[in-house]
Amino acid sequence: MALCAGAALPPASAQQGSLKMNTRPIPSTQEALPVVGCGTWIGFDQRPGSDEYQRLPGVLDALFAAGGTVIDSSPMYGRSEETTGELLAAAAKQRENKAFLATKVWTSGREAGIAQMEQSFTRLRTQRMDLMQVHNLMDWKTHLPTLRNWKDKGRVRYIGITHYTASAYGEVEAVLRAEKLDFLQINYSLDAREAEERLLPLAAERGVAVIVNMPFGGGGLLRRLRDKPLPAWAGEIGCASWAQVLLKFVLSHPAVTCTIPGTSRAGHMADNAAAGAGAFPDAAFWRSKAPSIGL
């Protein structure tokens, strides 16, 4: 088995909490970005005072403790942006841990886009956004000039586009070829591998960082696997859970910069983050092992 980083792995039990999370360079700047972040869809759409809300500071603590920084949100995620801003401000975590804040614009029209993005700045309590993305390519021709202008002014550090369905890959590819972008956020998982065919190679060719959303197949893949025994080979690649196996698969692709599994539980965040440590198997390994999962 060839590995994509580092030497041979120790058993998974010896790795948990003992290895530092890997980073990968953002192609446009070579800035190092930790490979596992946190998505906020559903999990961070919580009201203050609720039991669910009270669990969320532990999620960010687990992310930062593991060396992660990326927190991805969107105005379409209910209260998630506001919650994230509150939690980061509560203990000044954004300053202490250098959170990499990513959010999106998801509306039509220039003025509506500007108003929505200004609202995101307010909700996330930041003066500068690390990454602003055109969500699902909505009115991207209108929003990209605004994003480039804000990048030139230092209001945003990076710009990108997102999508989460294979039916949109043709349009995504066309935009990637036509526009100069820093980031592409796209769905990719062990049971949804269409992005391997054209988008991931194209992103690498164009020097575009890739954030993978839905690494668990939107949760369905993980639910299908959770009652199956973990295969013996999982330990060989440093994995102690199905979540780690699925994340190791995503991160094994050399075009992938970071993945953002969503969670609202600190234990799950710590487990996810552990997948970002150690080495990653090569494509030949997955070709030989993936069939044994039954996918």
C-alpha positions in Angstrom: 0.0 0.0 0.0 1.4 3.4 -1.0 0.7 6.4 1.3 0.2 10.0 0.2 2.0 11.5 3.2 4.4 10.4 5.8 5.7 6.9 6.7 3.8 3.8 7.7 1.0 4.4 10.2 0.9 3.0 13.7 -2.3 1.3 14.8 -5.4 3.5 15.1 -5.5 3.1 18.8 -2.1 4.5 19.1 -2.8 7.4 16.9 -5.9 9.0 18.4 -4.9 12.4 19.8 -1.2 11.7 19.2 -0.7 13.1 15.7 -0.9 16.6 14.4 -3.5 17.4 11.7 -2.1 17.7 8.3 -2.3 21.0 6.3 -2.3 21.5 2.6 -1.4 24.7 0.6 -4.1 26.9 -0.9 -2.7 27.0 -4.5 -3.3 30.7 -5.1 -1.1 31.8 -2.1 0.5 28.6 -0.7 -1.1 29.4 2.7 -1.3 26.2 4.8 -4.9 25.1 5.5 -5.8 22.3 8.0 -7.4 19.5 6.1 -10.5 18.9 8.4 -12.9 21.7 9.2 -16.4 22.0 10.5 -19.6 22.5 8.5 -22.5 24.3 10.2 -25.5 23.3 8.2 -28.3 22.1 10.6 -26.0 21.6 13.5 -25.4 25.3 14.3 -29.0 26.4 13.5 -29.8 26.5 17.2 -31.3 29.0 19.6 -29.3 30.3 22.6 -30.4 28.5 25.8 -31.3 25.2 24.1 -29.5 22.0 25.0 -28.2 21.8 21.4 -26.8 25.3 21.6 -25.0 24.6 24.8 -23.1 21.7 23.2 -21.7 23.8 20.4 -18.8 25.5 22.2 -17.3 22.1 22.7 -17.5 21.5 19.0 -15.3 24.5 18.3 -13.0 23.6 21.2 -12.5 20.2 19.7 -11.8 21.6 16.2 -9.2 24.1 17.5 -7.6 21.6 19.9 -7.0 19.2 16.9 -5.4 22.0 14.8 -8.4 22.7 12.6 -9.5 26.2 11.6 -12.0 26.1 8.8 -15.6 26.9 9.8 -18.0 27.0 6.8 -21.5 28.5 6.9 -24.1 30.2 4.7 -27.1 32.6 5.0 -29.3 29.7 3.9 -28.4 27.7 7.0 -30.9 29.4 9.3 -29.2 30.8 12.4 -25.8 29.1 11.8 -23.9 32.2 10.9 -25.2 34.1 13.9 -24.5 31.1 16.2 -20.9 30.8 14.9 -20.3 34.5 15.5 -21.6 34.3 19.0 -19.6 31.3 19.9 -16.3 32.7 18.5 -16.9 36.0 20.3 -17.7 34.5 23.6 -14.2 33.4 24.3 -12.4 35.4 21.6 -11.7 32.1 19.9 -11.4 33.8 16.5 -8.3 35.7 17.6 -6.8 33.0 19.8 -7.2 30.1 17.3 -7.2 31.9 14.0 -10.5 30.6 12.8 -10.7 30.5 9.0 -14.3 31.8 8.3 -16.0 30.8 5.1 -19.5 31.7 4.1 -21.6 32.3 1.0 -23.8 34.7 -1.0 -27.1 33.1 -2.0 -29.4 35.5 -3.7 -30.0 37.2 -7.0 -29.0 40.8 -7.9 -26.0 42.9 -7.1 -27.5 45.0 -4.4 -29.3 42.1 -2.8 -25.9 40.2 -2.8 -24.1 43.1 -1.2 -26.8 43.4 1.5 -26.7 39.7 2.2 -22.9 39.6 2.5 -22.9 42.6 4.8 -25.3 40.8 7.0 -23.0 37.8 7.0 -20.1 40.0 8.2 -22.4 41.3 11.0 -23.6 37.8 12.0 -20.1 36.3 12.0 -18.8 39.4 13.8 -15.8 39.9 11.6 -14.3 42.8 9.6 -12.7 40.5 7.1 -14.0 37.2 5.6 -11.4 34.6 4.9 -13.5 33.0 2.1 -16.7 34.2 0.4 -18.3 31.8 -2.1 -21.2 32.0 -4.6 -23.5 29.4 -3.2 -24.8 26.9 -5.8 -23.7 29.3 -8.5 -26.7 31.5 -7.9 -26.3 34.6 -10.1 -22.6 34.1 -10.2 -22.0 36.4 -13.1 -23.4 39.2 -11.0 -21.6 38.4 -7.7 -18.1 37.6 -8.9 -17.3 41.2 -9.8 -18.4 42.3 -6.3 -16.2 39.6 -4.7 -13.2 40.5 -6.8 -13.7 44.2 -5.8 -13.9 43.2 -2.1 -10.9 41.0 -2.4 -8.9 43.9 -3.9 -10.0 46.1 -1.0 -9.1 43.4 1.6 -12.6 42.7 2.8 -12.4 39.1 1.7 -9.2 37.1 1.4 -10.4 34.4 -1.0 -13.3 33.9 -3.4 -14.9 30.8 -4.8 -18.0 28.9 -6.0 -19.9 26.0 -4.5 -22.4 23.2 -5.5 -23.5 19.9 -4.1 -25.2 18.0 -6.9 -23.7 16.2 -9.9 -26.4 17.5 -12.2 -24.7 20.9 -11.9 -21.2 19.7 -12.7 -21.3 20.9 -16.3 -21.9 24.5 -15.3 -19.4 24.2 -12.5 -16.8 23.0 -15.0 -17.6 25.9 -17.3 -17.2 28.5 -14.6 -13.9 26.9 -13.4 -12.5 27.1 -16.9 -13.7 30.7 -17.5 -13.0 32.4 -14.2 -10.0 32.9 -11.9 -11.0 31.5 -8.5 -9.3 30.6 -5.3 -11.7 27.9 -4.1 -14.2 25.3 -5.3 -16.5 23.7 -2.8 -18.1 20.5 -4.1 -19.6 17.3 -2.9 -17.5 14.2 -2.9 -17.7 10.9 -1.0 -17.1 7.2 -1.3 -20.5 6.7 -2.8 -20.6 9.9 -4.9 -17.4 10.0 -6.9 -18.5 11.9 -10.0 -16.2 14.8 -9.1 -13.2 12.6 -9.7 -13.9 12.5 -13.4 -13.4 16.1 -14.4 -13.9 18.6 -11.6 -11.1 17.5 -9.2 -8.5 17.2 -12.0 -9.6 20.5 -13.4 -9.3 22.3 -10.1 -5.8 21.0 -9.7 -4.9 22.1 -13.2 -6.4 25.6 -12.6 -4.7 26.0 -9.2 -8.0 26.1 -7.3 -8.3 24.8 -3.7 -11.0 22.3 -3.1 -13.3 22.1 -0.1 -15.3 18.9 0.1 -18.8 19.1 1.4 -21.0 16.0 2.1 -18.1 13.6 2.8 -20.5 11.3 4.5 -23.0 11.4 1.5 -25.2 13.9 3.4 -25.2 11.5 6.4 -26.9 8.7 4.5 -23.7 6.8 3.8 -22.6 6.9 7.4 -26.0 5.7 8.6 -25.7 2.7 6.2 -22.3 1.8 7.5 -22.6 2.4 11.2 -24.0 -1.1 12.0 -21.3 -2.9 10.0 -18.2 -4.0 11.7 -15.1 -1.8 11.0 -12.9 -3.8 8.6 -9.5 -4.9 9.8 -7.7 -2.8 7.2 -9.2 0.4 8.8 -6.6 0.1 11.5 -3.9 -0.2 8.9 -4.6 3.3 7.7 -5.1 4.8 11.2 -8.9 4.8 11.4 -10.9 3.9 14.5 -14.4 4.7 13.1 -16.4 4.6 9.9 -16.4 8.4 9.9 -12.6 8.4 9.8 -12.5 5.9 7.0 -14.8 8.0 4.9 -12.8 11.2 5.6 -9.5 9.4 4.8 -11.0 8.5 1.5 -11.9 12.0 0.6 -8.6 13.4 1.8 -6.7 10.8 -0.2 -7.4 12.6 -3.4 -4.5 15.0 -4.0 -6.7 17.7 -5.4 -8.7 18.0 -2.1 -7.5 20.7 0.2 -10.0 20.4 3.1 -13.2 18.7 4.0 -16.0 20.1 6.2 -18.1 17.4 7.9 -20.9 18.9 9.8 -21.6 18.1 13.4 -23.1 19.5 16.6 -21.2 17.2 19.0 -17.7 17.6 20.3 -17.0 13.9 20.3 -17.9 13.6 16.7 -15.8 16.7 15.9 -12.7 15.2 17.6 -13.3 11.9 15.8 -13.6 13.6 12.5 -10.5 15.7 13.1 -8.4 12.6 13.9 -8.9 11.5 10.2 -6.8 14.5 9.2 -3.7 13.2 10.9 -1.1 10.7 9.7 -0.9 9.5 6.1 -3.5 8.9 3.4 -3.7 5.8 1.2 -3.3 6.0 -2.5 -5.9 5.3 -5.2 -4.8 1.7 -5.6 -5.6 1.0 -1.9 -9.1 2.3 -2.3 -9.7 0.4 -5.5 -8.8 -2.8 -3.6 -10.7 -2.1 -0.4 -13.8 -0.1 -1.3 -15.6 -3.1 -2.8 -15.4 -4.8 0.5 -17.5 -2.1 2.1 -20.4 -3.1 -0.3 -20.8 0.2 -2.0 
